[in-house]
Structure formats: C-alpha cells, structure tokens
Amino acid sequence: MSEAAIRQTVRSTEAALRDSSSSAELTEYERVRRIDLKNPVLAAVLSWLVPGWGQLYQGRTAKGILFFFCVVPTLLVGCYFGSDSEVGIARNVYYSKRHGNWRLEFIAQACIGVVAIPAGIQAMQLNSGQPPPFGSFMAPPQLEHGDRTGVAPTQTEIVTRLHFYYDFGAILTVIAGLMNLLVLFDAADGPIVYRKEEEAVKEGE
C-alpha cells in the first residue's frame, strides 16, 4: 500500500471517529432536552419553597432527593448554631433594613422559601408596630440605639452569647441559600449539557 493510500485511510478513520463522537453527543443532548419539565415556573417556585420539591414535581426523584439533602441539612445546622435557649431560635437568620441594622446576608438566605416567608412575616409585623407572631424565631434583634425596636436581646448580646458560632451558622445558611439558587435554575431550565460541536462552530467564525 502506498504512503498516500495510508494517509487517506487514516484521515477516513479519524473522520469516522469524529462523526461517531458527534452523533453520540447529540444523542445525549437530545436525551437530556427531552426531559419533561412540566411547568418550569411552578417547578422553580416549589423548589424555592422547599429545596428539591420542584424536581420531585417534574418526576426527577433522585435529583430532588439529592438537592433536598444537600441544602436542608446545611440550613438546619446553620440555624442551630444561631440558636440558644436564652436568645431564641435561628437568630442569625432574619430580615431587616432598619437604620444601623441592614441584614445583607438575608439576600442569599431568602433563596429558600421556608426561610424567607417566616422571616419576612416577623419583620413586617415588627415594622407595623405589632409583636412578631413567632416570638424570637427568626426575629430582628433589638436595636442598640434609637427606638430600640426588635426582639431582645440586641445583636451584640446575641453574638457575645453565641461567640463565633453565630457567624459560622450565618455563613452556612448563606451557602444553603446560594445552593438553592442553583436548584431553582435546574428546576426552571433543566440540566446543562455541554456540546463540543457548538464550541467548534464559534471558533470557526
């Protein structure tokens, strides 16, 4: 066999392998995109309320259970570290935009509905001059200056009581919230599939 024929055979083999790989990738892509997301908006809302609930609604049971056991235990441990018999339960999770007590951590924590709803209710009741319906649970702490609104004790007193556990727990709840943000995207749009041929087209442009 001549050298030219050998080269032609090698090129043909490489082309066949590339076509086979692209066909397999496309098949995988189509398989994933055929997943029935049902109502994506409703699924995202359900996963916001309870992590993984939206995936269960879509029939993606394994992924729903996985997401639940990734997010919820992280959240519960974080709330535990922010709790004490004297200061109350989950005092490192609350909503507040009062002067001198902006709670930016709540932006991430609010990505979980079971956190956002009770914390929001507590804050709204407090802002309207009414006692929070859930007592000290996820209630804004008492302000140290000014009108001293909020549920005692003050944040300084809470941190002094709980030491570094307060901040560590808050970090865990923020992580849980950010993880659930990814869960929401998954419920709304399904799994992400990477296609090499699309990258090749972009590079060729």
SERO-4910 file (N, C-alpha, C, O; in steps of 0.05 Angstrom, whole numbers):
BEGIN
 pado doro    nc1    nc2    nc3   cac1   cac2   cac3    cc1    cc2    cc3    oc1    oc2    oc3
  Met    A     17    -24      0      0      0      0     18     25      0     37     27     15
  Ser    A     11     44    -17     27     68    -19     23     86      5      4     83     20
  Glu    A     42    105      8     41    124     31     16    141     29      3    147     49
  Ala    A      9    150      4    -15    166      0    -40    151      8    -59    162     20
  Ala    A    -41    125      2    -65    109      9    -67    106     40    -89    106     51
  Ile    A    -44    103     53    -44    100     82    -55    126     95    -71    125    113
  Arg    A    -45    148     85    -54    174     96    -84    178     92    -98    187    109
  Gln    A    -94    170     68   -122    172     62   -139    155     81   -160    163     90
  Thr    A   -128    131     87   -142    112    105   -144    124    133   -164    122    147
  Val    A   -121    136    142   -120    148    169   -140    171    171   -154    173    191
  Arg    A   -141    188    150   -159    210    151   -188    201    151   -205    212    165
  Ser    A   -194    180    136   -221    169    135   -229    158    163   -252    162    172
  Thr    A   -210    145    175   -216    133    202   -221    155    222   -240    153    238
  Glu    A   -204    176    222   -207    199    241   -234    212    236   -247    220    256
  Ala    A   -242    216    211   -267    229    205   -291    212    215   -310    223    226
  Ala    A   -289    186    212   -310    168    221   -312    169    252   -334    168    262
  Leu    A   -289    170    266   -290    172    295   -302    198    304   -317    198    324
  Arg    A   -295    220    290   -307    246    298   -337    246    294   -352    256    310
  Asp    A   -346    235    271   -375    233    266   -389    217    287   -411    224    296
  Ser    A   -377    194    294   -389    177    315   -391    191    341   -411    189    355
  Ser    A   -370    206    349   -370    221    374   -391    242    374   -405    246    394
  Ser    A   -393    257    351   -413    279    350   -441    268    351   -458    279    364
  Ser    A   -445    244    338   -471    232    339   -479    223    367   -502    227    375
  Ala    A   -460    213    382   -465    204    410   -471    228    427   -489    228    444
  Glu    A   -456    250    423   -460    275    439   -488    286    433   -502    294    451
  Leu    A   -495    287    408   -521    297    400   -543    281    412   -564    291    421
  Thr    A   -539    254    412   -559    237    423   -563    242    453   -585    243    463
  Glu    A   -540    246    467   -541    253    496   -555    280    500   -571    283    518
  Tyr    A   -548    299    483   -560    326    485   -591    324    482   -606    335    498
  Glu    A   -599    310    461   -628    307    456   -642    292    478   -664    298    485
  Arg    A   -628    272    489   -640    256    511   -645    274    535   -667    272    547
  Val    A   -626    291    542   -629    309    565   -651    330    560   -667    336    577
  Arg    A   -651    341    535   -670    362    529   -699    351    527   -718    367    527
  Arg    A   -702    325    524   -728    313    523   -741    309    551   -763    300    553
  Ile    A   -726    316    572   -737    314    599   -761    332    601   -760    356    594
  Asp    A   -783    321    611   -807    337    614   -806    354    639   -808    344    662
  Leu    A   -802    380    636   -800    398    658   -828    407    668   -830    423    687
  Lys    A   -849    397    654   -876    405    661   -879    435    661   -874    448    641
  Asn    A   -887    447    683   -889    476    685   -864    486    699   -862    485    723
  Pro    A   -845    497    684   -819    505    696   -822    527    717   -807    526    737
  Val    A   -840    545    713   -844    566    733   -854    555    759   -844    562    780
  Leu    A   -874    538    757   -885    525    781   -863    508    795   -861    508    819
  Ala    A   -847    494    779   -826    477    790   -806    494    805   -796    487    826
  Ala    A   -799    518    793   -780    535    807   -791    546    833   -777    548    853
  Val    A   -817    553    833   -830    563    858   -830    541    879   -825    546    902
  Leu    A   -836    516    871   -837    494    890   -809    489    902   -806    484    926
  Ser    A   -788    491    885   -761    487    895   -752    511    912   -734    508    929
  Trp    A   -764    534    907   -758    557    925   -770    552    952   -757    557    973
  Leu    A   -794    542    953   -808    537    978   -793    516    994   -786    520   1017
  Val    A   -788    493    981   -774    471    994   -753    460    974   -761    450    952
  Pro    A   -728    461    980   -707    452    961   -713    423    950   -716    405    966
  Gly    A   -713    421    924   -717    394    912   -746    388    906   -752    368    891
  Trp    A   -765    403    917   -793    398    913   -800    400    883   -816    385    873
  Gly    A   -789    420    870   -795    424    841   -786    401    824   -800    393    806
  Gln    A   -763    390    831   -753    367    816   -770    342    821   -775    326    803
  Leu    A   -780    339    845   -799    317    851   -824    320    835   -835    301    824
  Tyr    A   -834    345    833   -858    350    817   -853    343    787   -872    334    774
  Gln    A   -829    347    778   -822    341    750   -817    311    745   -813    302    723
  Gly    A   -818    295    767   -812    267    765   -783    260    766   -775    237    761
  Arg    A   -766    280    772   -737    275    774   -731    269    804   -718    285    818
  Thr    A   -740    246    813   -740    239    841   -712    239    853   -707    250    874
  Ala    A   -693    225    840   -666    223    851   -653    250    855   -641    256    875
  Lys    A   -656    268    834   -644    294    837   -658    311    858   -645    326    872
  Gly    A   -684    308    860   -699    323    881   -690    315    909   -686    332    926
  Ile    A   -687    289    914   -678    279    940   -649    289    945   -642    297    967
  Leu    A   -632    287    925   -604    296    928   -603    326    935   -589    333    954
  Phe    A   -618    342    921   -618    371    927   -628    376    955   -618    393    970
  Phe    A   -649    362    963   -661    366    990   -640    361   1012   -637    376   1030
  Phe    A   -626    338   1009   -607    330   1030   -581    345   1028   -564    343   1045
  Cys    A   -577    360   1007   -553    378   1005   -559    405   1018   -542    416   1033
  Val    A   -583    416   1013   -589    443   1022   -601    444   1050   -591    459   1066
  Val    A   -621    427   1055   -635    429   1081   -618    424   1105   -618    440   1124
  Pro    A   -602    402   1106   -584    398   1129   -565    422   1133   -559    429   1156
  Thr    A   -554    433   1112   -536    456   1114   -551    479   1127   -540    493   1145
  Leu    A   -576    484   1119   -592    505   1130   -598    500   1160   -595    518   1176
  Leu    A   -606    476   1166   -613    469   1194   -589    472   1213   -592    481   1235
  Val    A   -566    462   1204   -542    465   1221   -535    494   1225   -528    502   1247
  Gly    A   -538    510   1204   -533    539   1207   -552    552   1227   -543    568   1243
  Cys    A   -577    544   1225   -597    555   1244   -591    546   1272   -595    561   1291
  Tyr    A   -582    521   1275   -576    510   1301   -554    527   1315   -555    533   1339
  Phe    A   -533    534   1299   -511    549   1310   -520    578   1318   -506    591   1333
  Gly    A   -542    586   1307   -552    613   1313   -574    612   1334   -589    631   1337
  Ser    A   -576    590   1349   -598    587   1368   -586    582   1396   -564    573   1400
  Asp    A   -603    589   1416   -596    585   1444   -621    588   1460   -640    602   1452
  Ser    A   -622    575   1483   -646    576   1500   -651    605   1510   -674    611   1516
  Glu    A   -630    621   1512   -634    648   1522   -640    669   1500   -655    687   1504
  Val    A   -628    665   1476   -631    685   1455   -654    678   1436   -665    695   1422
  Gly    A   -661    652   1434   -682    644   1416   -671    626   1394   -647    618   1394
  Ile    A   -688    620   1375   -682    601   1353   -676    616   1327   -690    634   1319
  Ala    A   -654    607   1314   -646    618   1288   -644    649   1288   -656    662   1271
  Arg    A   -630    660   1308   -628    689   1310   -607    700   1290   -604    725   1288
  Asn    A   -593    683   1275   -575    693   1255   -588    693   1227   -575    698   1207
  Val    A   -614    687   1227   -630    689   1202   -653    707   1206   -672    700   1220
  Tyr    A   -652    731   1194   -674    750   1197   -672    771   1176   -651    776   1164
  Tyr    A   -695    785   1171   -696    806   1151   -697    833   1166   -713    837   1184
  Ser    A   -680    851   1157   -680    878   1170   -666    898   1151   -645    892   1141
  Lys    A   -679    921   1148   -666    943   1134   -669    969   1151   -671    991   1140
  Arg    A   -669    965   1177   -671    987   1195   -644   1002   1196   -623    990   1191
  His    A   -645   1027   1203   -621   1043   1205   -602   1030   1225   -609   1027   1249
  Gly    A   -578   1024   1216   -558   1012   1234   -561    982   1236   -546    969   1250
  Asn    A   -579    970   1220   -583    941   1222   -592    929   1195   -612    916   1194
  Trp    A   -577    935   1174   -582    924   1148   -572    895   1148   -549    890   1155
  Arg    A   -589    877   1140   -581    848   1140   -577    839   1112   -596    827   1100
  Leu    A   -554    843   1100   -548    836   1072   -548    806   1069   -553    796   1047
  Glu    A   -541    791   1089   -540    762   1087   -567    750   1079   -568    728   1068
  Phe    A   -588    765   1086   -615    754   1080   -620    752   1050   -638    737   1042
  Ile    A   -606    767   1034   -610    765   1005   -605    737    996   -621    726    980
  Ala    A   -584    724   1006   -578    696    999   -597    677   1014   -606    658   1003
  Gln    A   -601    683   1039   -618    665   1056   -647    664   1044   -660    643   1047
  Ala    A   -656    686   1032   -683    687   1021   -687    670    997   -710    668    987
  Cys    A   -666    658    986   -669    640    964   -682    614    972   -687    596    955
  Ile    A   -688    611    998   -702    588   1008   -728    598   1020   -728    613   1039
  Gly    A   -751    588   1009   -777    599   1018   -783    594   1047   -795    610   1060
  Val    A   -775    570   1058   -781    564   1086   -766    583   1105   -771    583   1129
  Val    A   -747    597   1094   -733    618   1109   -745    645   1104   -751    660   1123
  Ala    A   -749    652   1079   -758    678   1071   -786    685   1082   -791    707   1091
  Ile    A   -804    665   1082   -831    670   1090   -834    677   1120   -844    698   1127
  Pro    A   -825    660   1138   -827    667   1167   -811    691   1174   -820    708   1190
  Ala    A   -787    694   1163   -771    718   1169   -784    743   1159   -783    764   1173
  Gly    A   -796    742   1136   -810    765   1125   -834    773   1142   -839    796   1147
  Ile    A   -849    752   1150   -873    758   1167   -864    771   1194   -877    790   1203
  Gln    A   -843    760   1206   -833    771   1231   -826    801   1228   -833    818   1244
  Ala    A   -811    807   1206   -802    834   1201   -826    853   1195   -826    876   1205
  Met    A   -845    844   1179   -868    861   1173   -885    867   1197   -894    890   1201
  Gln    A   -889    848   1214   -904    852   1239   -890    872   1257   -902    890   1269
  Leu    A   -863    869   1258   -848    887   1275   -848    915   1265   -850    934   1280
  Asn    A   -846    918   1238   -847    945   1226   -874    959   1229   -876    983   1229
  Ser    A   -895    943   1231   -922    954   1235   -928    960   1264   -950    968   1270
  Gly    A   -909    955   1281   -913    960   1310   -927    937   1325   -934    941   1348
  Gln    A   -930    914   1312   -942    891   1324   -921    872   1334   -899    870   1322
  Pro    A   -926    856   1355   -907    836   1364   -905    814   1343   -925    805   1332
  Pro    A   -881    804   1338   -877    782   1318   -893    758   1327   -892    750   1350
  Pro    A   -908    745   1308   -925    722   1315   -910    697   1324   -921    680   1338
  Phe    A   -884    695   1316   -869    671   1323   -849    676   1345   -829    662   1347
  Gly    A   -853    697   1361   -835    703   1382   -808    711   1373   -806    728   1355
  Ser    A   -787    700   1384   -760    707   1376   -749    692   1352   -727    697   1342
  Phe    A   -765    673   1342   -756    656   1319   -752    674   1294   -771    686   1284
  Met    A   -727    674   1284   -720    690   1261   -729    719   1263   -737    731   1243
  Ala    A   -729    730   1287   -738    757   1291   -714    777   1291   -693    770   1301
  Pro    A   -718    801   1280   -696    821   1281   -689    827   1310   -707    830   1327
  Pro    A   -664    829   1317   -656    835   1345   -663    864   1352   -668    881   1335
  Gln    A   -663    868   1378   -669    895   1388   -647    914   1380   -623    907   1383
  Leu    A   -654    938   1371   -634    958   1364   -620    968   1389   -633    970   1411
  Glu    A   -595    974   1387   -580    983   1410   -583   1013   1415   -577   1023   1437
  His    A   -592   1028   1394   -596   1057   1397   -622   1064   1385   -635   1048   1371
  Gly    A   -630   1089   1389   -655   1099   1377   -680   1088   1390   -682   1088   1414
  Asp    A   -699   1078   1373   -724   1069   1385   -723   1041   1397   -742   1032   1410
  Arg    A   -700   1028   1393   -695   1001   1405   -717    981   1398   -725    965   1415
  Thr    A   -727    983   1374   -747    963   1365   -733    937   1360   -709    935   1357
  Gly    A   -750    916   1359   -739    889   1355   -744    871   1379   -755    880   1399
  Val    A   -735    847   1376   -739    827   1397   -712    824   1412   -692    818   1400
  Ala    A   -713    829   1438   -689    826   1455   -678    798   1454   -693    779   1450
  Pro    A   -652    795   1457   -632    816   1463   -622    830   1437   -632    825   1415
  Thr    A   -603    848   1441   -591    862   1418   -572    843   1403   -565    822   1413
  Gln    A   -564    851   1379   -547    834   1364   -520    830   1378   -508    808   1377
  Thr    A   -509    851   1390   -484    849   1404   -486    829   1427   -468    813   1431
  Glu    A   -508    829   1441   -512    810   1463   -515    781   1452   -505    762   1464
  Ile    A   -528    779   1429   -531    752   1417   -504    741   1409   -498    718   1414
  Val    A   -488    758   1395   -462    749   1386   -444    743   1410   -429    723   1409
  Thr    A   -446    759   1431   -430    754   1455   -437    727   1467   -420    712   1478
  Arg    A   -463    721   1466   -473    696   1478   -464    671   1461   -456    651   1472
  Leu    A   -467    674   1435   -462    651   1417   -433    649   1407   -425    629   1396
  His    A   -418    670   1411   -390    671   1402   -388    667   1371   -405    677   1357
  Phe    A   -368    653   1362   -363    651   1333   -384    633   1320   -386    632   1295
  Tyr    A   -399    618   1336   -420    600   1324   -441    617   1310   -452    607   1290
  Tyr    A   -446    641   1319   -466    658   1306   -458    664   1277   -475    660   1259
  Asp    A   -434    673   1272   -425    679   1245   -421    654   1228   -428    653   1205
  Phe    A   -411    633   1241   -407    608   1226   -434    597   1217   -437    588   1194
  Gly    A   -454    598   1234   -481    589   1226   -492    606   1204   -505    596   1186
  Ala    A   -488    633   1206   -498    651   1185   -486    644   1158   -499    644   1138
  Ile    A   -460    638   1158   -446    630   1133   -458    605   1122   -463    603   1097
  Leu    A   -464    586   1138   -477    561   1129   -504    566   1116   -511    554   1096
  Thr    A   -520    584   1129   -546    590   1117   -544    605   1091   -560    601   1073
  Val    A   -524    622   1088   -519    635   1063   -511    615   1041   -521    617   1018
  Ile    A   -493    597   1048   -485    576   1029   -510    559   1021   -513    553    997
  Ala    A   -527    553   1040   -551    537   1033   -569    553   1014   -580    541    995
  Gly    A   -571    579   1018   -587    595   1000   -576    597    972   -591    595    953
  Leu    A   -550    600    970   -537    601    944   -539    574    929   -543    573    905
  Met    A   -537    552    945   -540    526    932   -569    523    921   -573    512    900
  Asn    A   -588    533    936   -616    530    927   -621    548    903   -639    542    887
  Leu    A   -606    569    899   -608    585    875   -602    569    850   -616    571    830
  Leu    A   -582    552    853   -575    533    831   -598    513    827   -603    505    804
  Val    A   -610    504    849   -632    486    847   -656    498    832   -669    485    816
  Leu    A   -660    524    836   -682    538    822   -676    539    792   -694    534    776
  Phe    A   -652    545    785   -644    545    756   -649    518    744   -658    516    721
  Asp    A   -641    497    758   -645    470    748   -674    463    744   -681    451    724
  Ala    A   -691    471    763   -720    466    761   -732    481    737   -750    471    724
  Ala    A   -722    506    732   -733    523    712   -724    515    684   -739    518    664
  Asp    A   -699    506    681   -688    502    654   -676    474    650   -667    468    628
  Gly    A   -677    457    670   -666    430    667   -636    429    668   -623    449    673
  Pro    A   -624    405    664   -595    401    665   -581    417    643   -592    422    622
  Ile    A   -556    425    649   -539    438    630   -523    417    615   -510    399    627
  Val    A   -524    418    588   -509    399    571   -489    414    555   -497    434    541
  Tyr    A   -464    406    555   -443    419    540   -439    405    514   -436    380    513
  Arg    A   -440    420    492   -437    409    465   -412    419    452   -409    443    448
  Lys    A   -393    401    446   -367    410    435   -370    421    407   -355    439    399
  Glu    A   -390    411    392   -392    420    364   -400    449    363   -393    463    344
  Glu    A   -416    459    383   -423    487    384   -398    504    388   -396    526    376
  Glu    A   -380    495    406   -355    510    410   -339    511    385   -327    531    379
  Ala    A   -338    489    370   -322    487    346   -333    507    325   -318    520    311
  Val    A   -360    510    323   -372    529    305   -364    558    312   -358    574    295
  Lys    A   -365    563    338   -358    590    347   -329    597    341   -322    619    333
  Glu    A   -312    577    345   -283    582    340   -278    586    310   -259    600    303
  Gly    A   -295    574    293   -291    576    265   -301    603    253   -295    610    231
  Glu    A   -318    617    269   -329    642    259   -308    664    259   -314    687    252
***
